[in-house]
């Protein structure tokens, strides 16, 4: 580990802490805006701009770069983005710049497909992370820092934006790719994907893409009730996307898009039971009487890559349908975006350790039963945005618009007991609705040919309605309750930004940015009598200084940002100490400050070195409150926020070299370092005897090489996690009251891809 950390340090210094992502080729809009070939074009501010001109901290990666790095699942890319971390496989598990308290709260990072928010604004539906395939994606943009003015609610830490490919009326093109993988200690998998663009005429083009992927399994299961013991974590994913571009006039264009993806998985992403250091020398896990107070060491209790769980079934389905129309009238661009999406997810989990003892007691059983919980989550969402933008002479660039969305979401839960008890002791249904109206405006004053001053504001109002119906057995009704509860809430928020920027030259910019963000409050269905029936929105304000530019044209590009985020009225998870049901409340303050430094170096022809280094210090600045007659989170002023690494870095080197006039070779290396991270806050419950977890640091190395023939045929070999490290990606011990479990990164994986472009 020390050697690999030294490699990171030396490599990072050698390349001046290089840039976070490879560049992408310009798109058609970028060409119209006068961008040079090879420059990165982004739509972070809802208009096409060179990345280097945008006064926002952004990481951007193209579909070509995803393919080059052999990334099949976009979640495999997260540890390469400065300031991004995740604690579970749900949208609410994502965080940027350390803005999270963990637990079952609403998202702090917005997830967008083009300009359409995907998943829920609140945590009602708990949508899982969608792994959109690279065949449909043009690029991924990650905006760090709150984006409440242009993008609205639940973007406290920032947002991730998937920009899909757009049909082109100029040229017929496409790509077909086949891939195979083999995981050390496990099985094999495969992937096939393809895309095609068909210009019908000069005003109509269609685009289609599809994929099918079966991931390699590698986990074993020690549970005697499991269906099988070896290679149990299967995942089968398929999907397609279709789009049509219609240009009935030079000043009018419409893009229609439909995307659908489905996942069928078994035991996928299940966590491994983690061990600890006993408090007495003679104690052994997991049967030690002192195991409940042991420090978590993340040594697998049941053996390497081995779980001990009832089989978990996971079925997920994502759909997104959108229509985007753009009309140019007298220098004003009118944009309308209509979209409907749904995310449906069903997953079963083994919760015997959580509810087994409770059911044993209330049913008077001699032994605890095995218990599974089936979660059926869904989020159905419609949104409409209408905006206008343009220039006023050479002095002003402006944007103004309105936004409306309505969401219908639910998390339905069923407890299923077996073994010493065959029963369904709890069925809970929880439908809810979220309706929001918002107006926003953004103005940039070009005060001089070098100085720009940007201001913006957004007002939003939402209404929420939640219901909860509990069907329980006579034995469990005193614990969980029964009947139907209805709760409503209403909430408003104003967000704003001020950002002056100075262009030292066309390719060097410095900027300051003060921006705010918020997360809506909402009704509190599961709160005990001592807790308010609704919770308030929480807010952040971000202070940032940034610099980006081509400091040595053709050789070195730098990108740096220094930030502090102040967070107040934090939404916190609480637990009813009797029913174990969770609720939300407000309290406490926190701040996150840090430095994000990146560069891109091209020292000689065919060689590119890209890397990033991030320092983040995210802590509470006020003690977390005590909740009367309920269980809350325990945290003191100065405690670290969950899952944020103080130090993270990555270095990617790629060398391309000609072999013949028609054959080209390439070799590449990626090193990723993720520092240690604090786990979830423990609760103040009497049975929260396990210390707060500290997730250990890890370093991974990927290598790859390939050949390209006539710029259309390509073959690539790669090894991910070359040294087969067991990095801890996420971990959970139910806030100190349960046996710790850990989700490890994928073991060493060998892969090959064959592709044909046309």
Buried (B, 14 or more C-beta within 10 A) or exposed (E): EEEBBEBBEEBBEBBBBBBBBBBBEBBEBBBEBEBEEEBBBBBBBBBBBBBBBBBBBBBBBBBBBBBBBBBBBBBBBBBBBBBBBBBBBBBBBBBBBBBBBBBBBBBBBBBBBBBBBBBBBBBBBBBBBBBBBBBBBBBBBBBBBBBBBBBBBBBBBBBBBBBBBBBBBEEEBBBBBBBBBBBBBBBBBBBBBBBBBBBEEEBBBBBBBBBBBBBBBBBBBBBEEBEEEEBBBBBBBBBBBBBBBBBEEEEBBBBBBBBBBBBBBBBBBBBBBBBBEBEEEEBEBBEBEBBBBBBBBBBBBBEEBBBBBBBBBBBBBBBBBBEBBBBBEEEEBBBBBBBBBBBBBBBBBBBBBBBBEBBBEBBEBEEBBBBBBBBBBBBBBBBBBBBBBBBEEEEEBBBBBEBEBBBBBBBBBBBBBBBBBEBEBBBBBBBBBBBBBBEBBBBBBBEEEEEBBBBBBBBBBBBBBBBBBBBBBEBBBEBBBBEEBEBBBEBBBEBBBBBBBBBEEEBBBBBBBEBBBBBBBBBBBBBBEEBEBBBBBBBBBBBBEBBBBBBEEEEBBBBBBBBBBBBBBBBBBBBBBBBBBBBBBBBBBBBBBBBBBBBBBBEEEEEBBBBBBBBBBBBBBBBBBEBEEBBBBBBEEEBBBBBBBBBBBBBBBBBBEEEEEEEBBBEBBBBBBBBBBBBBBBBBBEEBBBBBBBBBBBBBBBBBBBBBBEEEBBEBBBBBBBEBBBBBBBBBBBBBBBBBBBBBBBBBBBBBBEBBBE
